[in-house]
Amino acid sequence: KNWCTRWFFIIYSLWLCPVIIIFKKMITNQIIKIASNTTNVGLTNKYTFKSVKKNPICGDLIKIELISANSKINSMRYETESCVYCEASASLLAKKIKTMPIRIIKKELNHLKNGFSDKVNINFSKKFNEFKFLINKKNLKRINCILLPIDAVLKALK
């Protein structure tokens, strides 16, 4: 027992503890709160537009269904096999595009996607202002995860 306990503390202090500290700094409570909103999770097989998108870098996968009427999105449903950043982005996106005209959604999401770089601050529209918590310099390495739901919506609306 004694040698096992010592090895556990050695491994914990040298490897696991720094990893936990890094993740605590990257993933804020606000991101977890957004990601935990499951209101729009679950596919219904009732859709106007459908898309599946996979992130080739990390393997995150998202499936979305959009229901539209009168050129507006009435709802977005999704399922993911992904990290917390992709989950948060999908949850936020589903909430934000509801009742928006499709042409505005395309314009705003392309602006959001194409305007991002580590050297430039994005001017977020009021509707997508909450994405500032996700798209920032701290989460730069996870940008592909964050943009995956946006890419999926744009692919569905093509």
VOTIBA-883253 format. One record per residue (C-alpha): residue in one letter; residue number from 1; x, y, z. Coordinates in steps of 0.2 Angstrom, whole numbers, plus 5000, padded with zeros to 4 digits. Example, Ala and Ser with C-alpha at 12.3 -4.5 7.8 and 13.67 -1.06 7.14 Angstrom:
BEGIN
+---------+-----+------+-------+------+
| residuo | num | east | north |   up |
+---------+-----+------+-------+------+
|       A |   1 | 5062 |  4978 | 5039 |
|       S |   2 | 5068 |  4995 | 5036 |
+---------+-----+------+-------+------+
***
This chain:
BEGIN
+---------+-----+------+-------+------+
| residuo | num | east | north |   up |
+---------+-----+------+-------+------+
|       K |   1 | 5000 |  5000 | 5000 |
|       N |   2 | 5014 |  5012 | 5005 |
|       W |   3 | 5023 |  5012 | 4988 |
|       C |   4 | 5007 |  5013 | 4978 |
|       T |   5 | 5002 |  5029 | 4988 |
|       R |   6 | 5018 |  5037 | 4984 |
|       W |   7 | 5017 |  5033 | 4966 |
|       F |   8 | 5000 |  5040 | 4965 |
|       F |   9 | 5006 |  5056 | 4973 |
|       I |  10 | 5021 |  5057 | 4961 |
|       I |  11 | 5010 |  5054 | 4946 |
|       Y |  12 | 4997 |  5066 | 4952 |
|       S |  13 | 5009 |  5080 | 4956 |
|       L |  14 | 5020 |  5079 | 4940 |
|       W |  15 | 5006 |  5075 | 4927 |
|       L |  16 | 4988 |  5076 | 4932 |
|       C |  17 | 4989 |  5092 | 4943 |
|       P |  18 | 4996 |  5103 | 4929 |
|       V |  19 | 4983 |  5096 | 4917 |
|       I |  20 | 4969 |  5100 | 4929 |
|       I |  21 | 4976 |  5118 | 4931 |
|       I |  22 | 4977 |  5121 | 4913 |
|       F |  23 | 4959 |  5115 | 4910 |
|       K |  24 | 4952 |  5125 | 4924 |
|       K |  25 | 4960 |  5141 | 4916 |
|       M |  26 | 4954 |  5136 | 4898 |
|       I |  27 | 4936 |  5130 | 4902 |
|       T |  28 | 4926 |  5143 | 4912 |
|       N |  29 | 4911 |  5140 | 4922 |
|       Q |  30 | 4901 |  5151 | 4909 |
|       I |  31 | 4907 |  5140 | 4895 |
|       I |  32 | 4901 |  5124 | 4905 |
|       K |  33 | 4884 |  5133 | 4909 |
|       I |  34 | 4881 |  5137 | 4891 |
|       A |  35 | 4886 |  5119 | 4885 |
|       S |  36 | 4875 |  5111 | 4898 |
|       N |  37 | 4859 |  5119 | 4891 |
|       T |  38 | 4851 |  5104 | 4882 |
|       T |  39 | 4835 |  5112 | 4876 |
|       N |  40 | 4839 |  5109 | 4858 |
|       V |  41 | 4849 |  5093 | 4859 |
|       G |  42 | 4841 |  5078 | 4851 |
|       L |  43 | 4836 |  5075 | 4833 |
|       T |  44 | 4818 |  5073 | 4828 |
|       N |  45 | 4820 |  5068 | 4809 |
|       K |  46 | 4808 |  5083 | 4805 |
|       Y |  47 | 4818 |  5095 | 4796 |
|       T |  48 | 4819 |  5107 | 4781 |
|       F |  49 | 4838 |  5107 | 4781 |
|       K |  50 | 4850 |  5094 | 4788 |
|       S |  51 | 4869 |  5093 | 4790 |
|       V |  52 | 4883 |  5082 | 4797 |
|       K |  53 | 4900 |  5089 | 4800 |
|       K |  54 | 4916 |  5082 | 4807 |
|       N |  55 | 4931 |  5091 | 4813 |
|       P |  56 | 4946 |  5082 | 4805 |
|       I |  57 | 4958 |  5088 | 4818 |
|       C |  58 | 4950 |  5082 | 4834 |
|       G |  59 | 4936 |  5071 | 4828 |
|       D |  60 | 4922 |  5081 | 4835 |
|       L |  61 | 4905 |  5077 | 4826 |
|       I |  62 | 4889 |  5087 | 4825 |
|       K |  63 | 4873 |  5083 | 4817 |
|       I |  64 | 4860 |  5097 | 4815 |
|       E |  65 | 4842 |  5098 | 4809 |
|       L |  66 | 4835 |  5115 | 4805 |
|       I |  67 | 4816 |  5119 | 4803 |
|       S |  68 | 4812 |  5134 | 4793 |
|       A |  69 | 4796 |  5143 | 4787 |
|       N |  70 | 4794 |  5159 | 4778 |
|       S |  71 | 4813 |  5160 | 4775 |
|       K |  72 | 4816 |  5160 | 4794 |
|       I |  73 | 4823 |  5147 | 4805 |
|       N |  74 | 4810 |  5141 | 4818 |
|       S |  75 | 4822 |  5129 | 4827 |
|       M |  76 | 4839 |  5120 | 4827 |
|       R |  77 | 4841 |  5103 | 4834 |
|       Y |  78 | 4858 |  5095 | 4836 |
|       E |  79 | 4867 |  5080 | 4842 |
|       T |  80 | 4886 |  5080 | 4845 |
|       E |  81 | 4900 |  5069 | 4850 |
|       S |  82 | 4912 |  5083 | 4855 |
|       C |  83 | 4921 |  5093 | 4867 |
|       V |  84 | 4913 |  5106 | 4879 |
|       Y |  85 | 4918 |  5120 | 4867 |
|       C |  86 | 4908 |  5113 | 4852 |
|       E |  87 | 4894 |  5109 | 4864 |
|       A |  88 | 4893 |  5127 | 4870 |
|       S |  89 | 4895 |  5134 | 4853 |
|       A |  90 | 4880 |  5123 | 4846 |
|       S |  91 | 4869 |  5127 | 4861 |
|       L |  92 | 4872 |  5146 | 4859 |
|       L |  93 | 4870 |  5145 | 4840 |
|       A |  94 | 4853 |  5136 | 4842 |
|       K |  95 | 4847 |  5149 | 4853 |
|       K |  96 | 4853 |  5163 | 4843 |
|       I |  97 | 4847 |  5159 | 4826 |
|       K |  98 | 4829 |  5155 | 4831 |
|       T |  99 | 4817 |  5166 | 4822 |
|       M | 100 | 4831 |  5174 | 4811 |
|       P | 101 | 4829 |  5176 | 4792 |
|       I | 102 | 4840 |  5163 | 4783 |
|       R | 103 | 4849 |  5177 | 4773 |
|       I | 104 | 4854 |  5186 | 4789 |
|       I | 105 | 4860 |  5170 | 4797 |
|       K | 106 | 4871 |  5166 | 4782 |
|       K | 107 | 4878 |  5184 | 4782 |
|       E | 108 | 4881 |  5184 | 4801 |
|       L | 109 | 4889 |  5167 | 4802 |
|       N | 110 | 4901 |  5170 | 4787 |
|       H | 111 | 4906 |  5186 | 4795 |
|       L | 112 | 4909 |  5178 | 4812 |
|       K | 113 | 4919 |  5163 | 4804 |
|       N | 114 | 4929 |  5173 | 4791 |
|       G | 115 | 4932 |  5188 | 4803 |
|       F | 116 | 4942 |  5178 | 4816 |
|       S | 117 | 4960 |  5178 | 4817 |
|       D | 118 | 4972 |  5180 | 4832 |
|       K | 119 | 4977 |  5197 | 4827 |
|       V | 120 | 4960 |  5205 | 4824 |
|       N | 121 | 4946 |  5208 | 4836 |
|       I | 122 | 4930 |  5203 | 4829 |
|       N | 123 | 4916 |  5216 | 4829 |
|       F | 124 | 4902 |  5204 | 4835 |
|       S | 125 | 4884 |  5209 | 4830 |
|       K | 126 | 4872 |  5211 | 4845 |
|       K | 127 | 4864 |  5195 | 4841 |
|       F | 128 | 4880 |  5185 | 4842 |
|       N | 129 | 4889 |  5195 | 4855 |
|       E | 130 | 4888 |  5181 | 4868 |
|       F | 131 | 4901 |  5171 | 4856 |
|       K | 132 | 4914 |  5183 | 4864 |
|       F | 133 | 4915 |  5171 | 4878 |
|       L | 134 | 4920 |  5157 | 4866 |
|       I | 135 | 4930 |  5165 | 4852 |
|       N | 136 | 4944 |  5174 | 4861 |
|       K | 137 | 4963 |  5173 | 4862 |
|       K | 138 | 4963 |  5160 | 4876 |
|       N | 139 | 4953 |  5148 | 4866 |
|       L | 140 | 4963 |  5150 | 4850 |
|       K | 141 | 4968 |  5132 | 4849 |
|       R | 142 | 4950 |  5126 | 4850 |
|       I | 143 | 4944 |  5138 | 4836 |
|       N | 144 | 4940 |  5123 | 4825 |
|       C | 145 | 4929 |  5115 | 4839 |
|       I | 146 | 4920 |  5132 | 4842 |
|       L | 147 | 4917 |  5135 | 4823 |
|       L | 148 | 4911 |  5117 | 4819 |
|       P | 149 | 4892 |  5121 | 4823 |
|       I | 150 | 4893 |  5137 | 4813 |
|       D | 151 | 4901 |  5127 | 4798 |
|       A | 152 | 4887 |  5114 | 4800 |
|       V | 153 | 4873 |  5127 | 4799 |
|       L | 154 | 4881 |  5135 | 4784 |
|       K | 155 | 4883 |  5119 | 4775 |
|       A | 156 | 4865 |  5115 | 4778 |
|       L | 157 | 4859 |  5131 | 4771 |
|       K | 158 | 4869 |  5130 | 4755 |
+---------+-----+------+-------+------+
***
